[in-house]
Structures are given as structure tokens and as C-alpha cells.
Amino acid sequence: MTTRTFICRCEDVTVKDCDAAIEAGFETIEEIKRFTGMGTGPCQGRECMVPLCTLLQERGVEGSDALAPFTARPPAAQISLGALADGARESTAIPTPTSSPEGEDS
């Protein structure tokens, strides 16, 4: 991989950025995610997980913690693809259930 190779296209995180994180002492996926911001875009890490794991293995990072996947966190409120494309938010309100689950009485 070259240093201009993107690991996370959503957040423009390159191999060079990940190498800087490793040199700073961050070696787990969660640490690198916090240091670089990777995995926080629309794909929530689905696109960058494998390339990052491959990079960590190539760099000789050992240990099960280094290759543990991070948790994808869905948005708090639903947003349409069109709103994402426009860079706008449709709603900032957190949706709440309108009825109780089946079998439960309120």
C-alpha cells in the first residue's frame, strides 16, 4: 500500500494517517478510530474494517485486541439519503416508540 491509499474513504483517512496513529502508540482498532475519525462516516466502518486489519497485520501489531472490530453505531434519528447528500438534517428529534411491544400492557 502507498501512503495515499485510503483506508476510510468516508472520512479521508489514509495509510499515512493510520501509520501516524500507530507511531503515536495507538494500536487497537478502537484507538485508531478515535485518533483518526475513521469508521464514523455513513458506512460506519463496513468499508474500512478489513483494510485496517490488513494494515495492522502488515505493521506487525500483535494481540487479539488489535484486530477486534469496533461497534457500528446507527444514527440516533432516521435521515434520508437525499438529506445526507445535501448535507442537511431532516430532523434532530430522537424517535420514540408509538406503541408498546406485543404482549405488554401499559
C-alpha positions as semicolon CSV with decimal commas, in nm:
position;residue;x (nm);y (nm);z (nm)
1;M;0,000;0,000;0,000
2;T;0,115;0,352;-0,070
3;T;0,066;0,635;0,178
4;R;-0,205;0,792;-0,044
5;T;-0,412;0,477;-0,023
6;F;-0,734;0,546;0,161
7;I;-0,828;0,315;0,445
8;C;-1,152;0,502;0,518
9;R;-1,298;0,681;0,215
10;C;-1,587;0,829;0,413
11;E;-1,353;1,023;0,643
12;D;-1,049;1,054;0,410
13;V;-0,820;0,852;0,640
14;T;-0,508;0,733;0,459
15;V;-0,242;0,472;0,530
16;K;-0,017;0,762;0,637
17;D;-0,277;0,873;0,894
18;C;-0,301;0,520;1,034
19;D;0,078;0,488;1,047
20;A;0,091;0,816;1,243
21;A;-0,165;0,675;1,487
22;I;0,040;0,356;1,531
23;E;0,358;0,562;1,584
24;A;0,171;0,764;1,849
25;G;0,105;0,439;2,035
26;F;-0,250;0,365;1,921
27;E;-0,265;0,002;1,812
28;T;-0,621;-0,122;1,852
29;I;-0,895;-0,051;1,601
30;E;-1,089;0,149;1,862
31;E;-0,783;0,363;1,942
32;I;-0,707;0,427;1,576
33;K;-1,074;0,509;1,516
34;R;-1,066;0,771;1,792
35;F;-0,733;0,917;1,676
36;T;-0,820;0,941;1,305
37;G;-1,201;0,954;1,292
38;M;-1,217;0,652;1,062
39;G;-1,529;0,439;1,071
40;T;-1,752;0,729;1,172
41;G;-1,891;0,812;0,827
42;P;-2,201;0,683;0,651
43;C;-2,070;0,325;0,618
44;Q;-1,995;0,304;0,994
45;G;-1,677;0,105;0,933
46;R;-1,816;-0,156;0,696
47;E;-1,579;-0,041;0,421
48;C;-1,264;0,025;0,628
49;M;-1,259;-0,262;0,878
50;V;-1,079;-0,515;0,658
51;P;-0,820;-0,272;0,514
52;L;-0,734;-0,152;0,866
53;C;-0,697;-0,509;0,997
54;T;-0,474;-0,588;0,698
55;L;-0,263;-0,278;0,766
56;L;-0,225;-0,369;1,135
57;Q;-0,112;-0,720;1,041
58;E;0,135;-0,580;0,784
59;R;0,275;-0,347;1,051
60;G;0,322;-0,640;1,291
61;V;0,069;-0,529;1,551
62;E;0,002;-0,834;1,764
63;G;-0,277;-0,931;2,002
64;S;-0,645;-1,007;1,982
65;D;-0,739;-0,654;2,094
66;A;-0,568;-0,505;1,790
67;L;-0,794;-0,692;1,549
68;A;-1,125;-0,673;1,740
69;P;-1,388;-0,495;1,532
70;F;-1,535;-0,170;1,658
71;T;-1,903;-0,119;1,719
72;A;-2,102;0,042;1,440
73;R;-2,340;0,295;1,585
74;P;-2,650;0,382;1,384
75;P;-2,769;0,742;1,376
76;A;-2,996;0,849;1,664
77;A;-3,263;0,963;1,421
78;Q;-3,355;0,841;1,076
79;I;-3,228;1,054;0,791
80;S;-3,292;1,014;0,421
81;L;-3,015;0,953;0,170
82;G;-3,114;1,275;-0,006
83;A;-3,064;1,476;0,313
84;L;-2,721;1,318;0,359
85;A;-2,632;1,406;0,001
86;D;-2,741;1,767;0,059
87;G;-2,551;1,780;0,388
88;A;-2,869;1,876;0,574
89;R;-3,052;1,716;0,862
90;E;-3,419;1,637;0,828
91;S;-3,487;1,602;1,197
92;T;-3,292;1,638;1,517
93;A;-3,560;1,472;1,729
94;I;-3,493;1,122;1,855
95;P;-3,779;0,894;1,750
96;T;-3,978;0,727;2,026
97;P;-4,200;0,419;2,002
98;T;-4,566;0,496;1,935
99;S;-4,698;0,174;2,086
100;S;-4,581;-0,085;2,336
101;P;-4,436;-0,417;2,211
102;E;-4,679;-0,702;2,162
103;G;-4,773;-0,884;2,480
104;E;-4,706;-0,588;2,707
105;D;-4,982;-0,383;2,865
106;S;-4,919;-0,021;2,961
